[in-house]
């Protein structure tokens, strides 16, 4: 996180407070625009040939095209995005949330341009959900009427369908998924690697400790047993000053 601290000191003043709230408003405006005039969607979708002709706004505007026309689903999506954005900003601060989101936008746009993906921003929102579930895994949300920990919601959302696509999908789809979650991997991947390395080091130290010969306090002068090899044995010091188990005491 030292690198992020340096970036924040250098560019923190340019961060936009409440960024995800503005994104929610933009999503709502695009939804209303397409609801009144669906023809505008052709000006917003990712079209590589159009981008090559100079219509560079398409690199970003496709992200705001809703995946459904259902008002109920759109309302849920907008409220959920608003809540996730506010929650992450409360934990991370404004700059880190801005950096995380814009990295996700850049990676998603690169994937859309490189592989011809059109429509939808599920993976960008999923990256936000995964981030919040990582920093606050035991936060509870209501799934219908049942309280569910956020980590389980994130795992289920990741596993299906994206995890399934990673396992059996074509290489292009796998590349798109990895690219669109690049912001999550960049933010949390190094920490996961360090954690696994520390666990490996602890396991190795424990293994060496358990394999090392145990120091003992008692040893029979006659047969050599100790309290480690024979926990039930009883030891006494004889008149000659040496210690023996009760079976080999010299008297």
N, C-alpha and C positions, 0 to 999 in steps of 0.2 A: 504493500500500500504506500510505500515511500514515494514511488513514481507518481501515484495519483495525488499525493499531498503536494508535490512540486507542481504538477499541472494545475491544481486548484489555486495555489498561490499565484501562478502566472495568469490564469484565465478565469478565475472565479468571478470577477466583476462582470463578465459577459454572460453569465448564466441567467436563464429566464425563470424567475420564481413561478411556481404553478404551471410549469410547461404542459403537463398532461391535461390540465384543464383546458388550455387553448386547443390542444389536439382533439379533445372531446367535442369542443364547439365546432371545429373544422369538420369533423366527421358528421356531426348533426347537420351542418349547413349543406354538405355534399349530398347527404341522404335526402334532404328536403328538395334540393335542386334536381336530383335525378327522379324524385317522386313526381315533380311537376313537369319535367321535361327530360325523359330518359335518353334523348338523343345526345345530351351533353357527355354521356359516358364515353362516347367515341373520342372525345377530346382529352380524356383523363387517363385512359388505359395505357399500359405499357406497350409501346409499339416501337421496336428497335429501328425500323426503317424511318419512322417519323422522328425519333430522337436523332438519328444520323442527319436528318434534314434540318436540325436545329431546334426541334420542339423538346427542349431539355426538361421542361416542367413535368413531362411524363415520367421521369425518373422518380418523382416523389408523389405526384397526384394519384397514381394507381393505388397507393397505400390507403387513401381515404375512401375508396369505392366500397360501399357496404357489401357484405357477402350474402345478404338476404334483404328482402323487402318487408319482412315481418316487423311491424312497429314494436311488438312486445320484445322480440329478440334484440332489436336495435337499442331499445331503452335499457335492457339488461346489460348489453355490451358497453354502452356509454357510461352507465353508473358504475359498472365494475372497473372500467379503465380509469375513471375518475378516482375511485377508492384506492386502487393499486398505486396510482401516481402519487396521491397524497401520503399514503403509507410509506412508500419508498423514500419520498422526499423527507419525511419526518425522521427516518433512520439514517439516510445517507447525507442529507443536505442537498441544496439546489444543484450545485455544480456536478456532483457525481451522477445524479439522476439525469441531468442534461446530457452528460457525456455518454452514459449508458444507452439512452434512447437514440441519440443521433448516430452512435455506432451501429445500433440495430437497424436504423433506417438505411444507413449507407450499405450495410451488408445485405439487407433485403433487396435494395435496389440493384446492387451488383448481381445478386442471384437472379432477379427478374430479368435483367438485361442480358446476362450471359446465357440463361437457359430458356428464355422466352416465357417465363411465368407470367400469367395475367390474372389480375383480380385477387382480392383477399389479402388479409394481413394477420391471419391467425398466428403465424409463427412469431411475428413481432410482439403481439400481445402475450403469447406464451412465454417469450423471453422475460417479459416484465413479471408475469406470474411466478416463473421459476426463481427469479431474483428475490421476490418478496418471500416465497416459501423457504428460501435458503437462509435469509436473515431472520425470519420470524416463523419457523416451521410449525410451532404449536398454536399460532393464531387460528381462531376458529371462525368459519363462515357458515352461513345457513344454506344447506343444499336441500331445496324444497323447504321442509320444516325441520330438518335434522342438522344439528351442529357437527361439522366435520373439520378436522384440522387441515390447515392450508397445505401442509406437505403432502397429504394424501390426494387432495384435489390436483395439485401440480403433477404428482406422479402419474395419476390416471390420465390427465390431459396430455402428458408427454408420451405415455405408453401407447395410447390409441388416439389417432392412427399413426402418429409420427414414429414411435418406436417400432411399430410393425413395418412401416415403410423403410426404416433404416435396416431392418433385417432382411426383407425380401423384395424391396423396391429396386427399380433400375438405378444404375450409377448416377444418372442425372438428378433424380429425386433425392438420393442420399446427399449429393453435393449441395443441393438447395437447402436441405434441412440443416446441415452443418454450417453453411454460410449464414443462414438466417438466425442461428443461435450463437454466432461468433461473439457477440457482445457478452453473452453469459459465460462462454468459455474463457474469454479474455479476463473477465472480472473474477471468476471463481475457480477457474482451472488451476492456476498456480497454488492457491490455497489447498485444494484437494490433493494435489501432488505432494505438497509439503506434509500434509496430514498423513498420507499413505507412507511417506518416507519415515516420518517419526514413528508410526506404528511398527514399521519394519525394524527400525533401530531398537525400539523397546523390546520387541519379540526376540531379536538377536541377543540383546543383553540378558534377557530372562533365560534364554537357552544356555548361554555361557555360564550364568550363575548356577543354574540347576545342574549343569554338567561338572562344575568345579567340585573338588573334594571338600566335604563339609568338615570344618574344624570341630573337634570333639574335646570334651572336658574329661572324659573317663576312658581309660583303656586298660584292659586286663594284661598284666605283665606276663602271664602264663600263656593265654590262648589268643590274645590280641583283639578280642571283641571290644566294641565301643557302644555307647548309648545310641549311636546312629544305626549301627548294624543290628543291634539287639535291644530295642527300646524297652523290653520288659526286664532286662537284666539289672541286678543290683550290684553295686561296687563298694568295696571297703579298702581302706589303707591298712596294710599289715605292719608288723613291728619292724620289718626291714625298710620301711619307708616307701615301698612300692604299692601300687594299686592293683587289686585283683577283683575278678568277679567272684561272687559267693561260692561258685562251684569249684574254684581253684585256690581258695584261701589256703595259705601254708600252715594253718593250725587245725 
